[in-house]
């Protein structure tokens, strides 16, 4: 795929996430690995829902800016690319329900996964990554214990990040994460969460092991 088409795909993904209420104003950032060293990334300070393909920036794997004004949170993207050679795209957004879980349940280590079959089958589990100040290297450092196994993660009191072997997979991961968080939130407002039977959870996890780490 040409770089121009990739730029258009990034624009489409940003608008998709905006329509899902996962992005507001200049929030969030998306990157795609163009080659072993070159990474295309969304710019800083621009509303992603109205971004143009020509406004994106290019950095290298060492973080050097090759073109444009890249997102201030590029260090998180770079940490994922360095730790996960198979990563081709990274998507970071601010999905409201996922963030709300991390605010109300600060000791929660993961989004409750034994409640919904879709969480187990599509992601395995969705961990909560400890809080790090935005734009700092700690955002990437705090991800390292969860990589490369987990591809969809909630960033405590900040947002969420998903990566994949394609931009479609990474965007799907963010959407799946927020959709699951919303279902669980709605269920909790109606009553206590109730896990699936243990034997069913075990069977689902066996199915997931056959699927591998890819986000569905």
C-alpha positions in Angstrom: 0.0 0.0 0.0 1.3 3.4 -0.9 2.0 6.0 1.8 -0.8 8.2 0.4 -3.3 5.4 0.9 -2.0 4.8 4.4 -2.5 8.5 5.2 -6.1 8.2 4.0 -6.6 5.1 6.1 -5.4 6.9 9.2 -7.9 9.8 8.5 -10.7 7.2 8.1 -9.8 5.5 11.4 -9.7 8.9 13.2 -13.2 9.7 11.9 -14.4 6.2 12.9 -13.2 6.7 16.4 -14.6 10.2 16.6 -18.0 8.9 15.5 -17.7 6.3 18.3 -17.1 9.1 20.9 -13.6 7.9 21.5 -11.9 11.1 20.4 -12.6 14.7 21.3 -10.9 17.8 19.9 -7.1 17.1 19.5 -7.2 14.0 21.7 -5.6 10.7 20.6 -3.0 9.7 18.1 -2.5 7.0 15.4 0.7 5.7 13.9 1.6 3.2 11.2 5.0 1.7 10.5 6.0 2.5 7.0 9.3 0.6 7.1 11.7 -0.8 9.7 12.7 2.7 10.6 10.1 5.2 9.3 6.8 5.7 11.2 3.9 7.9 10.1 2.1 9.5 13.0 -0.7 12.0 13.5 0.2 15.6 14.3 0.1 17.4 17.6 -2.7 19.9 18.4 -5.0 19.1 15.6 -8.6 17.8 15.9 -8.3 14.3 14.6 -11.9 14.2 13.2 -11.0 17.1 10.8 -7.3 16.2 10.1 -6.0 16.1 6.5 -3.7 13.4 5.1 -1.0 16.0 4.4 -0.9 17.2 8.1 0.7 14.0 9.4 4.3 13.7 10.6 7.1 11.2 10.1 9.5 10.0 12.8 12.1 7.2 13.0 12.4 4.4 15.5 14.8 6.4 17.6 12.3 9.2 17.9 13.9 11.7 15.5 11.4 13.9 13.7 11.8 13.6 9.9 8.8 15.7 8.9 6.0 17.6 10.4 5.0 18.1 14.1 4.3 14.7 15.6 2.1 13.8 18.5 3.6 14.6 21.9 2.8 11.0 22.9 5.0 9.4 20.3 7.2 7.9 23.0 4.4 5.5 23.8 4.1 4.4 20.2 7.8 3.9 19.9 7.9 1.7 23.0 5.3 -0.6 21.4 7.2 -0.8 18.0 10.5 -1.5 19.7 8.9 -4.2 22.0 6.6 -5.8 19.3 8.3 -6.3 16.0 5.0 -7.5 14.5 3.3 -4.2 15.3 2.4 -2.3 12.2 0.0 0.2 13.7 -0.8 1.8 17.1 -4.1 3.6 18.0 -4.5 5.7 21.1 -7.8 7.3 22.1 -9.8 8.4 25.1 -12.9 6.0 25.2 -15.1 7.3 28.0 -16.4 4.0 29.5 -13.0 2.4 29.6 -11.5 5.5 31.3 -14.4 5.5 33.8 -13.6 2.0 34.9 -10.0 3.0 35.7 -11.2 6.0 37.8 -13.9 4.2 39.8 -12.0 0.9 40.2 -8.3 2.0 40.6 -7.3 -1.4 42.0 -8.8 -3.3 39.1 -6.0 -5.1 37.2 -8.1 -5.8 34.1 -11.5 -5.2 32.6 -13.7 -8.0 34.0 -13.2 -10.7 31.3 -15.0 -13.7 32.7 -18.3 -12.0 32.2 -18.4 -11.7 28.5 -17.4 -14.4 26.0 -16.5 -11.7 23.4 -13.8 -10.2 25.7 -12.1 -13.6 26.1 -12.4 -14.6 22.5 -11.5 -11.3 20.9 -8.7 -10.0 23.2 -8.0 -12.7 25.8 -8.0 -10.0 28.5 -7.8 -6.2 28.6 -5.3 -5.1 31.3 -5.2 -1.9 33.2 -1.9 -0.1 32.8 -0.8 2.0 35.8 -1.1 5.8 35.4 1.7 7.7 33.7 1.8 11.5 33.0 0.8 12.2 29.4 3.6 12.8 26.9 6.3 11.3 29.2 8.5 8.3 28.6 6.7 6.6 31.5 3.7 6.0 29.3 5.7 3.6 27.2 7.7 2.2 30.1 4.5 1.2 32.0 3.3 -0.7 28.9 6.4 -3.0 28.8 5.3 -5.7 31.3 2.2 -6.2 29.1 3.9 -6.5 25.8 3.9 -8.2 23.4 1.2 -10.5 24.6 -1.6 -7.9 25.1 -2.8 -5.8 22.2 -5.6 -3.8 23.8 -5.0 -2.0 27.1 -6.6 0.6 29.2 -4.4 3.4 30.4 -5.4 4.3 33.9 -7.1 7.7 34.1 -6.1 8.6 30.6 -7.4 6.5 27.8 -6.6 3.3 25.9 -4.2 2.0 23.4 -4.4 -0.9 20.9 -1.8 -2.2 18.4 -2.0 -4.7 15.6 -0.5 -6.2 12.5 -2.6 -3.7 10.5 -4.4 -0.4 11.2 -7.7 -2.3 10.9 -6.7 -4.6 13.7 -5.6 -1.8 16.0 -8.7 0.3 15.4 -10.9 -2.8 15.9 -9.1 -3.3 19.2 -9.9 0.2 20.5 -13.5 -0.2 19.4 -13.8 -3.7 21.0 -12.3 -2.4 24.2 -14.7 0.5 24.6 -17.8 -1.5 23.5 -16.9 -4.1 26.2 -16.4 -1.5 28.8 -19.8 0.1 28.0 -21.6 -3.3 28.2 -20.0 -4.0 31.6 -20.8 -0.5 32.9 -24.4 -0.9 31.8 -24.6 -4.4 33.4 -23.2 -3.0 36.7 -25.8 -0.3 36.9 -28.5 -3.0 36.8 -26.9 -5.2 39.4 -23.7 -7.1 40.3 -21.6 -8.6 37.5 -22.0 -12.3 37.2 -19.2 -14.5 35.8 -19.8 -17.2 33.3 -19.5 -20.7 34.7 -15.9 -21.8 35.3 -16.0 -24.6 32.8 -17.3 -22.2 30.1 -14.6 -19.7 30.9 -12.0 -22.5 30.6 -13.4 -23.6 27.3 -13.4 -20.0 25.9 -9.8 -19.5 27.0 -8.9 -22.8 25.2 -10.5 -21.4 22.1 -8.7 -18.1 22.5 -5.4 -20.0 22.7 -6.1 -21.5 19.3 -6.8 -18.1 17.9 -3.5 -16.6 19.1 -2.9 -13.0 20.2 -4.6 -11.2 17.3 -7.5 -8.9 18.1 -10.8 -9.9 16.6 
